[in-house]
Amino acid sequence: MYFDRGNFYDFTSLVRELEVPGDIYEKKSYPFEFSTVEMPYESYTGVNVRLRYVLKVTISRNYVSNMVEYQDFMVRNYTPLPSINNSIKMEVGIEDCLHIEFEYSKSKYHLKDVIIGKIYFLLVRIKIKNMELEIRRRESTGSGPNTYVETETLAKFELMDGAPVRGESIPIRLFLSPYELTPTYRNTNNKFSVKYYLNLVLVDEEDRRYFKQQEITVYRLQETA
């Protein structure tokens, strides 16, 4: 946790003793195996937190400091296609000025997925200059008054340039593969969360911005050959 003076918190730890006390006078190899290791979380490097898996080798010595070496390794956790993946439908607007409906075909997306949807203009009485769709990542670390939140805009995709009219429909088709997304992390080890949002932004001719944000779930799908 970077904000917490770089303190480390172990969520899993296994130890194997490779050699009894004694002397080593020559090169020597030690086979080892951790047969049942729980790796519930995927490796992650963020703004305020890093989740690592590490092999650590320690040679304990009596009269001088111990010899310690580290080797990081990456963990990826794959998720099957969700059995339920509901669409997202919402209505937003400004009373007597603007009323739109937007629809996304689903609420859970894998890292190489495509966001497909539509936006319907039911009432337009303000002059819209353009409309764009943003992908935002929100990283929350800590808890209570010591919660730190960092929000990054990972993508901006222009959906429309110019003024819409009542009854107009704007299609959405946004490929996720060009962007560096991670899976969603929900209260990982009670230390941090990473959530993703689709942020619909409308800008009028006076550069006022209207937006509506919707959370989505991102997961890593097992790739097939």
Disulfide bonds with the S-S distance in Angstrom:
none
